[in-house]
Amino acid sequence: MDRRLIGLRRVTISGIKNFFRNSWLTIAATAVMVVSLTIIASAVVLNVTAKNAISELSKNLQISIYLKDSASQDSINQLTKELKSNKAVSSVTYISKAEAQKQFNTTFQSDPTLVAGLQILGTNTLPSSLEVSLTDLSQINNVGTVPSQSKYNDTVDSVTIGKTDVKKTIDRAASAQHFITLTSIVLAIIFGIVSMLIIFNTIRMAIFTRGDEIKIMKLIGATPTFIRGPYLIEASMYGLIAGLISSGLVLLGIFTMGIKISNQVEFTKTYNYFTSARIIVAMIFGLVVLGIFVGVFSSLLAMKKHLRLKTW
Amino acid sequence: MGYFAIIKSRMILLDRVTKNYNKRGTALKSISLHVEPKEFVIIVGPSGAGKSTLLKLLTREEKPTSGKIIVGGIDYETLKDRKIPLLRRKIGVVFQDFKLLPNKNVYENVAFALEVVGMGNKEIARTIPKVLDIVGLTGKESSYPSELSGGERQRVAIARAIARQPKILIADEPTGNLDADHAWDVIRVLEKINKYGTTVILTTHNQEIVNKLKRRVITIRDGQIVSDKSGGKYK
């Protein structure tokens, strides 16, 4: 076997042995890292969930402009054009009287008397309308003033701005998303630093307790890589195991709690997204890589400070 | 013979080597010294005379303040730090306090030195019995250092030092912690190794050993070589 391969194998075995040698320190270091990674992952999941829910809810938040039967096609076109030129508007859909009738019939399918009642009236009394969807919900009242201008007096019958309860929900969701983001950033930083310190300390202790071994290794001609390797492997093990546990916890959360709200229309898409194989693999991989990165980084710091490989 | 030809023919060459410690002052004052291949050299002198500093310069644990050091054809001045491990593989070192790993048995302690340099397990398994035979520890493979006498421990340390077949063996007070009988066991092993062709540098306080060995004796006092005689005696 190639000498490098032999060396790599020995370094790996020795690193794994170190990992299991001091079990309490190992458990502490892994546990704190699990907490940090779980917080980060949950923050991402909650953020995406909130964002998707908001955009789903926003679909309900439209401006309906009811048009007079006497409105001219020109003036309707002009109003449509003006609305579309507004940056906050994502789409303007014209609903003709016939379409309004159709929608009414579908909506009230279960109530034949109401549909029949409308037919009794003979003529279609439902007005045609423009349904305006928005990209920027904060502009809703602003956009609502467009059809209220006096030049559209002959065109517009009335304007309905969204369902107010939906707007409140969205506002709440948006501020929750804001809170989640902020809190999770702060917590992730705190726990990230704590787990770095603990791993730093774990590796430092390992270096101290094996001081003689390291000294002998230096004197019998071990290369710096061979001396450093086991500590890097040990630190990577914290990352690997913590990454697997924390992604397991987050996925458990999604599958047990997420499934309960998955049939609500605001959450269905998000649930399907997070439970797709691609995203599950990406999440596990991402958390493991992040964990290993944190572990390796802190162990490198510890070695730089305490291993003194500069002086042979 | 030119300067470089001289350098090549020597195992160890020190040319006007001085070592100053910032705090403790001068440890070695312009020492010049040649050691031939396969030579057995004893270095004596009181504590603090500079023996340890000299050995640390040879293993490149310390750098000289000035002067030239060449060991086995390697000029320490041009030796890059990352090449130090390769140098160390050519030099075996034995200490007064053995420096064995207490949680490894005899076999593992010796194997450790070979693992570090990337030797395969099969080759290690072939090498160790030979080495343990040289130091007279056949059959003690699975003993732990705590189960061995001081002399046996030191012989394990020697086995570890010579397993990689270094050109030079540096023994820093190897008998310092041993009673007379065990000390002689260790010295006989060193002589045997020297007979096989390894250059041996031995430091000791033991007057009896120095006088009986009748080898080249270098006496260091206050950082200077005060005498250098073959078949020399302890002063």
Contacts between the chains, C-beta under 8 A, distances in Angstrom:
chain1	res1	chain2	res2	distance
A	1	B	120	5.9
A	3	B	118	3.7
A	3	B	119	8.0
A	4	B	118	7.4
A	6	B	118	5.4
A	6	B	119	7.6
A	6	B	120	5.7
A	6	B	121	8.0
A	7	B	118	5.0
A	10	B	115	5.5
A	212	B	99	6.3
A	212	B	101	7.0
A	213	B	101	5.9
A	215	B	99	7.2
A	216	B	99	5.6
A	216	B	101	7.1
A	216	B	112	7.6
A	217	B	116	5.8
A	218	B	88	7.4
A	219	B	59	6.7
A	219	B	61	8.0
A	219	B	88	6.1
A	219	B	93	5.3
A	220	B	88	6.3
A	220	B	89	7.4
A	220	B	93	7.8
A	220	B	112	7.9
A	220	B	113	4.7
A	220	B	116	5.5
A	220	B	117	7.6
A	220	B	160	7.3
A	220	B	161	7.7
A	220	B	164	7.4
A	221	B	85	4.5
A	221	B	86	6.8
A	221	B	87	7.5
A	221	B	88	3.6
A	221	B	89	3.7
A	221	B	116	6.5
A	221	B	117	5.9
A	221	B	164	7.5
A	222	B	85	6.2
A	222	B	116	4.1
A	222	B	117	7.7
A	223	B	82	7.9
A	223	B	85	4.7
A	224	B	82	7.5
A	224	B	85	7.7
A	226	B	116	6.2
A	310	B	81	7.5
A	311	B	61	7.9
A	312	B	60	6.2
A	312	B	61	6.6
A	312	B	81	6.6
A	312	B	84	4.5
A	312	B	85	7.9
A	312	B	88	7.9
